[in-house]
C-alpha cells in the first residue's frame, strides 16, 4: 500500500471517462449556444482569477454571482441567465452519460481500492451525482462533492479542504487523481494532498506543479497505490 494514504479521490470529467466522447455528442449544442458558452467560460475565468488572489476565499452566492458575470457579457438579465445555465449546462448534459463509456479498467480498479480498505472520494466541477448514476458507478463512494456547492471551483483550496473533511482524512492522507495539472494537480497539491495525473487524456495545460505519479492506464494507478 502507498505509505500514509488512506483515501483515493478522483476528478470526474476527463478523468473517469474521455472528454471527447461527450464532446462529440454535444457538437450540435455547442454550435447552437456558442455565445452563452463563451460568456460562461469567461465568467469562470474571472472567478478563478479572483480565487488566485485569495485561494481560501469562497462565495455563498456562487451560482448567482456566476450568472451575474455571465449575464454582463451577454447584456441579459442575471435571473434569465441563471435559469439557462441550470437547464442547459448543469442539467442538459446528464442524459448523454447513459451512452458514454468509462476508461478501461475504471470499475475494477475502484473495486480493488475499496477492497484494500481505502476510502473513495470524488470532487468534480459540475454536479456529479446523476452522471455517476448514468455511468454505472454511483455506489461505493465515501464522499461525493460538487465544487460549486462549496462556493468555489478548482483549483481553489475550499473544495479540496471540504473533500478532506467529508472523507474524515487529513489532506496528506489523500491521493487525488485528475487529468488537469492546472486544476486537479495544482489544487490538490496546494491543499496538501498527494497527486496522480492521467496523462494523454486531453490537451496539455499549464503545469504549475508536477504530479507525484503519472499514468496512462488505470491498472498502472492500481499498482502504484497498492504496491
C-alpha positions, 0 to 999 in steps of 0.5 A: 500500500502507498505509505500514509494514504488512506483515501483515493479521490478522483476528478470526474470529467476527463478523468473517469471517462474521455472528454471527447466522447461527450464532446462529440455528442454535444457538437450540435449544442455547442454550435447552437449556444456558442455565445452563452458558452463563451460568456460562461467560460469567461465568467469562470475565468474571472472567478478563478482569477479572483480565487488566485488572489485569495485561494481560501476565499469562497462565495455563498452566492456562487451560482448567482454571482456566476450568472451575474458575470455571465449575464454582463457579457451577454447584456441579459438579465442575471435571473434569465441567465441563471435559469439557462445555465441550470437547464442547459449546462448543469442539467442538459448534459446528464442524459448523454452519460447513459451512452458514454463509456468509462476508461478501461479498467475504471470499475475494477480498479475502484473495486480493488481500492475499496477492497484494500480498505481505502476510502473513495472520494470524488470532487468534480466541477459540475454536479456529479451525482446523476452522471455517476448514476448514468455511468454505472458507478454511483455506489461505493463512494465515501464522499461525493462533492460538487465544487460549486456547492462549496462556493468555489471551483478548482483549483481553489483550496475550499473544495479540496479542504471540504473533500478532506473533511467529508472523507474524515482524512487529513489532506496528506492522507489523500491521493487525488487523481485528475487529468488537469495539472492546472486544476486537479494537480495544482489544487490538490497539491496546494491543499496538501494532498498527494497527486496522480495525473492521467496523462494523454487524456486531453490537451496539455495545460499549464503545469504549475506543479508536477504530479507525484505519479503519472499514468496512462492506464488505470491498472498502472494507478492500481499498482502504484497505490497498492504496491 
